[in-house]
Amino acid sequence: MASRKKVKKAVKKMSPKALFLAILFFAIVIAGYYLYDNYFKEKPEVKGELSFHFMMVGNADAGDCVYIKAGDNDILIDGGSDYDSLDDIENYVNTYCTDNTLEYVIVTHADLDHIACFAGSANGQSLFDKYEVSTIIDFPLSNKDTKAYERYQAERLAEINDGNTVHYTALECYNNQNGAKRVYDLSADGSLKLEVLYNYFYEHESDDENNYSVCVMFHHGDRQFLFTGDLEKEGEEKLAQKYDFTQVELFKAGHHGSTTSSNEILLREIKPKICVACCCAGSVEYTDYLPSTFPSRPFYERISVYTDKIYVPMTVDLVVNAEKPLVDYKGTQITNYDRGDQLTPLHGNIVVYSEADKEVGVTCSHEQKVLKDTDWFKNMSVLWAQSPSFS
Ligand SMILES: [Zn+2]
């Protein structure tokens, strides 16, 4: 190896032009490294015929937005939790979707954390303004009367009126009605399919909006990948009764890894090999009780019986708020935690991909270790252990 002296001597001997070119060369290498690190690493190469991309959507609220590349089809399930995520979603999707067309958009239910970027902000654009959508599949029932849901309906109608879009409810799909299909072929050889599953709450009312969620199964040959939106226990029970499930490769955790979804009655049927919880780990937006933070301890305990391949896009820091100590449901006083401001990628953008004749793989833009081996989980386990048990 050249000594430092020799390098200094060589630099001295260089003409100004050569020196300039050498500096330029190193600048390009360094810029290239940063570009790779900040751009391509965030957006992994698509591997296999089918890939599921669980995006970081830049805020601490739990919300679903999953981009799916299935053969030549570009598919989105849900539109994130915040209007501000629009650019992040567009930026990510455009890495893979080059014709500005989403062949399928599936909107699972009318809660804001699933429709935000399809509804758009009061004065802003929506994902329907950004993309030509061929087929919209959404929920037949809703109890919502929010402004966001009104905007969603208006944006959906405008997209349909543009002329190249068909819209079906999941019930029409399940019943093969009005041109809708229960099973959509996503490849010429028949190896990739999108199946719209039957949910009892497509045609029965529920007090819980989550139960109206559209449920779909992707198939790649014999492999299955299950999405149930925010379906709650009653819905999961009906689903488990209706279908003779076999093991699934991937289960998107029900309701962001909350205590109330991903129940044993469904898990024992589907025995998931990989599970992704779409949430900002540590978020206390719906709870004051630490083990209920997303992903919740009861969820973790149920799912970890079947797999340790559990992934979460981001984390938010927790700060102790001594001002409002809490009493848990058993009457025990516990310390309260509030959500801080610090957002940090955990697994980052998570891609689950399926290649024929190879095991289903997972690649993450940040942490590669499974959840239980991350520092976040080790720290959270200590806090969970200090809180009264659910049992
Ligand atoms: Zn949700």
Boltz pocket constraint, residues with backbone or C-beta under 6 A from the ligand:
constraints:
  - pocket:
      binder: B
      contacts: [[A, 62], [A, 63], [A, 64], [A, 111], [A, 113], [A, 114], [A, 230], [A, 255], [A, 256]]
      max_distance: 6.0
